[in-house]
Amino acid sequence: ISYTDVEAALAGFENRYQQLSTKNKLILRFEFLAGVEASCSSMPTVQIMEELRNTLSELSVFWRAAQNWDKAVEKQLRQSPDMIRVVDLQREAHATLRAIRCCPQEHQLLLRKRVDAFR
């Protein structure tokens, strides 16, 4: 699986999320206009949508950071050894690891292992 495949899948999930969110808002609006209290089924839906949105956001951040790190490594590997600037690589590593702080621990650990392997 390539980064492009993952990005396409995430974009598909994002589109589906937007469709579900729009439908959920329509249902809530209908319930409001009908004078019906929010149904038991609509309240968990709001929570599920929020959790889904957070998960989707975390995955997008993780994959973007992983892709940027791989591009930076690939760029360095194409250069001659005397052109490699360790300071720049360290800065890139720190920026990558900072970018994924909002992601779950297992994702952070995964990317940290990739960064440490290159160091």
N, C-alpha and C positions, 0 to 999 in steps of 0.2 A: 504494500500500500504506500502510495506516495503522498507527499504533503498536499498536492493538488487534489488527490482523491479525498483526503480528510477535509480539506477546505470546502470542497463541493458538497460533501455529506453534511458538514456543519451549516452551510448555507441552506441546504434543503431542510434541515431541522429548524433553522431560524424562520424560514418561510412558513413551515407547518405550524410553528409556535405562533406566528403572527395571525394565521388563519384561526387557530383555536382561541386566541386571545380576543379576536374580533367577535367570534361567535359567543364567547362567554360574556362579553360586555353587552351584546344584544340580548341575551337571556336575562341578565341582571336588569337591564333597562325595561324589558317586557314585564318582569316581575314587579318592578317599581311602578310602572304605568298601570298595571292591573290591580295595584293596591294589595298585592300579596307580599307577605313577609318573605325575606330571602329564604329560599328553600334549604332544607338540610343538605341537599346535594350541591347547591351552588357555593356554599361556604368552603367545603373541602376543595372544590374546583379552583377557587381563588388561591388557596394555599399551594395546591399542586402546580398551578401555573407559575407561581412565584418561585417555587423550588426548581421547576423545569428551567425557568429563565436564568436563575443563578447557576445551575449546572451547565447550561449552554454557554454562558458567559465565561465560566471557569475553563471549560474545554477550549474555547476560542483563544483565550489568553495563553493557555498552555501551549497549544499547537503553534501559535504565532511566535512565541518565545523560542520554542524548539526549532522552528524553521529558521528564525533569525540567527540562532546560535550555529546551526549547521552551515548556513551560508557564510558566517564569519570564519568558521573553521576551514571550510573549503577554500575560501579566499587566501587564508594564511598558508595552507598547504600548497597552493599554486605558486607562492612566492619563493624566491631563493632564500635560504636560511639567514643570510646576512641582512635581509630586508624585514624580517619578522621583528615586530616591536612588542615585547613582552608586556609592557605597560598598557598598551592598547588592548591586548588580549585580556589582561586582568580586568580592565575597565569594562570590557564587553561581557566577561563572565559575571561580574558583580551586577551589571545592569540586567542581564538575563535572569539571574536568581532573584533580584528585587522585583522584577516584573511578574513573577509567578507566586508571590507571597499570598495572593488571594485564592490560590488553587489549593485543593486538598493535599495533605501531607504526602500521600503516595505519589502524586504527580510531581511535587517538589523534589522528592527523593529520586525519582526517575531521572529528572533533568539534571539534578546535582551530580548524579553518577556519570552522566555524559560529559558534563563540564569537567569534573575531576579526572576522568579518563584522558581528556585532552591535555590537562595541565601537566 
